[in-house]
């Protein structure tokens, strides 16, 4: 292999990116050395098994990926703003929309959701940690290794260019001969294994580690949504694992599962991909539903309306999510019977979703609504998501879908559900739980400026796409001629995209601004909230709960506040057992990164060595004797007194 | 103003019965969904204006409300009824658009094989024994049965003003029944991403009166060259080409893949049996006779295309 095949050459923008990557890396290395932060970074973050810190690392990675995927989006919108634009060529455009899709779903939405899950769920159920803290760290580092492997593809070897759904035979070696889709299969595989472990970890955590008295039907709605989400992960991700493994065999080892000739079945890929891919949509949307439920209830000063039907509808959605995948290819000629079946199952999802919308509306009824920044995101979610939802019902009708399929109408629809759903959801969650994580609130004024820019920009960017779809504009086309008449609406959409981008910049500036200027939190409950995580000081001490809470009802903390009953038993503190930090998850992630990287380029001997490294790491762990450590009662008393001025 | 707006939305400006059915379905669903939106939006605005904290007294304590069995039942049952209505409409219209459109069942459909390759479309007319590239002429008021397949990635054959799209794949034939009821030139395109030249994969569909159509066929036969196997293979390899016409089809030496769409289409089995005379027999035979050869063709093609995209 020659060097010019290894590095992507000939693109001024990519040269610019290479230079900036090198400069930023050098700056980070120099900065860490100069400020003598290597030890701190290693001890406190890279080796941590604390669920809160792992959550923060997930969220930080997700935010970085949001910007990477966002820049991709801006490049695409710039290219499409005017007809016959020469800003990007077709190959570059194809790579950008592929990486935009993959990054936003798998390396932004998922880790953001998993990050919030990590920070919040143990706190909401009154637990001191997740069930398998070390495994949790492994999950994170595998996700991170996968994300990095995917991201280097645009400077080394070339990005995947067959769409995020990577349909065969287009994604096969015949039609995509560069290593781009090797990166796709291996990066997704590595991070997907991490996600699967998260699924197991959180199911066990929620089922086995709830505080005494917290029955399933007393859990906060976010925890419920996480439980259901992780059950979906457990069923959906193995399908992706198998599909990606077959893809890797096809591309790296020359097998013929999905090829055109020799018995390969291109539709097998489409089926496997969407059997995972459709539930994946609900993996990123259900936790957002949970976040909105908690937020709407908190800022209406009311309990959630129709709690039982909220839980039940999420269970129904999770079941239906596995019965609708063929609506992604109504047009493959499956016939009226099959398409009719999938049309009906798809439309049925609107029923439980509608139940949730009405329950949220009735939670507001007779409430005392305050429009804080998290609440604003939740309130914007309801009308915009409903609009996205009804266009989804329109798409579900097979006969009509023959006209919408693969058009901008579809693009508009899924952005109209994913952005108000998942993105507003995680942003609402971030603003809501930020004081719990860091001990100070984000500045409300700046948060609201960012919110309005995001909401207005979003609608200006995506509303025109519905009409472009009906005008016959297909997605993924890098250019169009002036006489198609697509020009004006595309220009409007591009302007909207830039407004949206400015909103995200303001949002991030707010982190810096609030860090400098926000008053520090005193009592741990800045929102007058309802659930257990607000009953402990912020930022949360490493052991979470100094004493285990006793739960008597839903909204346990609210109940304790209103009825003046103690949440924690009287008496002295007892020592707490904690898991020790470990460098192994990080090292395993690094080795997996290199194993994946070598396989991408079919360098089998280094890949084999890395593979042996993985086995050694697993073996080391299985022979390890580490019983963790104890925090003494005295130390806890001191910490608690410092944090909340308690007397012992 | 409004009319011109509608005209630019090709999907809602149908020129044949299939697209008409779909356009009606879309408009019906828009009305139903507008009703749903209206209910949610009214409730939403009502709740937000009435129950904001600035409108309540400081000592107001919101009540604890568990939910209400009857209310929750209402907003479960009404959506179920809406979904049921939409389901009936969907199943009926989906069946309708998969068949030869109503009123045209007695006519023998004009069969046109539409194959995609490397960012172009090949149209073979077995009945007339002619072939075109990147444009297709059809007679008005006669059902046209497009048989779709691909020499490469999955593509989707779409003529929005005549009807919704369907995939073209390398290992099977899918069918699309369309009728043009108005003369005119309509935009057709591939709508499924298929690689570098995807954006250029457009073709013109020209609907002509039967007389004009016959004249065009005669013109092609009089003036166009014969399509040899060599010429066809060369054409497959060429990435982007303009329009072309030929006096024979590629179905003889490079037949369409096996027809697997039969089981899904109870509707057109009848029309199938009536027209399976010459062209089908021919392609079936060649399929049997040269099964090895066609395999080799396929392989040849793959090699060449991978070479091409490699440079």
Interface residues (C-beta under 8 A of the other chain):
Chain A: X90 X91 X94 X161 X162 X163 X167 X169 X170 X173 X174 X175 X176 X177 X260 X261 X264 X265 X266 X267 X300 X301 X302 X303 X305 X306 X307 X308 X309 X329 X331 X332 X333 X334 X335 X336 X337 X338 X339 X340 X343 X344 X347 X348 X350 X351 X354 X355 X357 X358 X359 X361 X362 X364 X365 X366 X367 X368 X369 X370 X371 X379 X382 X383 X386 X387 X390 X391 X393 X394 X396 X397 X398 X399 X400 X401 X402 X403 X404 X405 X406 X407 X467 X469 X470 X471 X472 X474 X475 X476 X477 X478 X479 X480 X485
Chain B: X8 X9 X10 X11 X12 X19 X21 X22 X23 X25 X26 X29 X30 X33 X36 X37 X40 X41 X43 X44 X47 X48 X51 X52 X53 X56 X60 X61 X62 X63 X64 X65 X66 X67 X68 X71 X72 X75 X76 X79 X80 X82 X83 X86 X87 X89 X90 X91 X93 X94 X95 X96 X97 X98 X152 X153 X154 X156 X158 X160 X163 X164 X165 X166 X167 X169 X170 X171 X172 X174 X175 X187 X189 X190 X191 X192 X193 X194 X195 X196 X197 X198 X199 X261 X263 X264 X265 X266 X267 X295 X298 X299 X302 X305 X306 X309 X310
